[in-house]
């Protein structure tokens, strides 16, 4: 009987002493910048309406701001913005906006 108790205590202590390693660390993805959200919002509007209108300046400003966090993407989208601004056909503007959204 004493052997069973001692064995039980040893097993419990061994199990308590066993560690599965360091606790997992939760990694959160980086929060997207407000500028990127503005760009996305404007481009979604253009992809639905086919009209850029007064949103062009706001889009340009947001892309300039986005250069600080993602220079390569912002530079590419600024070049695409020129094509989007020159588009007179709503269907072409919708297609260009969808293409730009795909690059975000």
C-alpha positions in Angstrom: 0.0 0.0 0.0 2.8 2.4 0.8 4.4 1.5 -2.4 1.3 2.5 -4.3 1.1 5.8 -2.5 4.7 6.6 -3.1 4.4 5.6 -6.7 1.4 7.8 -7.1 3.1 10.8 -5.5 6.2 10.3 -7.7 4.1 10.0 -10.9 2.1 13.1 -10.0 5.3 15.1 -9.2 6.9 13.9 -12.5 3.9 15.0 -14.5 3.8 18.4 -12.8 7.5 18.8 -13.4 7.2 18.0 -17.1 6.8 21.1 -19.2 5.8 21.2 -22.8 8.1 24.0 -23.6 7.6 27.8 -23.8 4.1 29.0 -24.1 3.0 29.9 -27.6 3.3 33.5 -28.5 0.4 35.1 -30.4 1.6 37.0 -33.4 -0.7 39.6 -34.8 -0.5 40.7 -38.4 0.5 44.3 -38.8 -2.4 46.7 -38.8 -3.0 48.2 -42.2 -2.4 51.9 -42.3 -5.2 54.4 -42.5 -3.8 55.5 -45.8 -4.1 52.0 -47.2 -7.7 51.8 -46.0 -8.5 55.2 -47.6 -7.0 54.0 -50.9 -8.9 50.7 -50.7 -12.2 52.6 -50.0 -11.8 55.0 -52.8 -10.8 52.3 -55.3 -13.8 50.2 -54.3 -16.1 53.1 -55.0 -14.5 53.7 -58.4 -14.7 50.0 -59.2 -18.5 50.2 -58.6 -19.3 53.5 -60.1 -16.7 54.0 -62.8 -16.1 57.6 -61.7 -13.1 59.0 -59.9 -14.2 62.6 -59.7 -13.0 64.6 -56.7 -11.7 61.5 -55.1 -8.5 61.8 -57.2 -6.8 64.3 -54.9 -7.7 62.3 -51.8 -6.5 59.1 -53.5 -3.2 60.8 -54.5 -2.7 62.2 -51.0 -3.4 58.8 -49.4 -0.9 57.1 -51.8 1.7 59.7 -51.0 1.2 58.9 -47.3 1.2 55.2 -48.0 4.8 55.6 -49.5 6.1 55.8 -45.9 4.9 52.2 -45.1 4.9 50.5 -48.5 6.9 52.6 -51.0 6.9 50.0 -53.8 3.2 49.5 -53.9 2.4 53.2 -53.5 4.7 54.1 -56.3 3.1 51.5 -58.6 -0.4 52.7 -57.7 0.5 56.3 -58.3 1.6 55.4 -61.8 -1.8 53.5 -62.2 -3.6 56.6 -60.9 -2.4 58.6 -63.8 -4.0 56.0 -66.2 -7.2 56.0 -64.1 -7.5 59.8 -64.2 -7.1 59.9 -67.9 -9.7 57.2 -68.5 -13.0 58.7 -69.9 -14.8 55.4 -70.2 -16.5 54.3 -67.0 -16.0 50.6 -67.8 -12.3 51.2 -68.3 -12.1 53.1 -65.0 -13.9 50.2 -63.2 -11.4 47.7 -64.7 -8.4 49.9 -63.7 -9.7 50.4 -60.2 -10.2 46.6 -59.8 -6.7 46.0 -61.1 -5.3 48.6 -58.6 -7.2 46.9 -55.8 -5.6 43.6 -56.7 -2.2 45.2 -56.1 -3.0 46.2 -52.5 
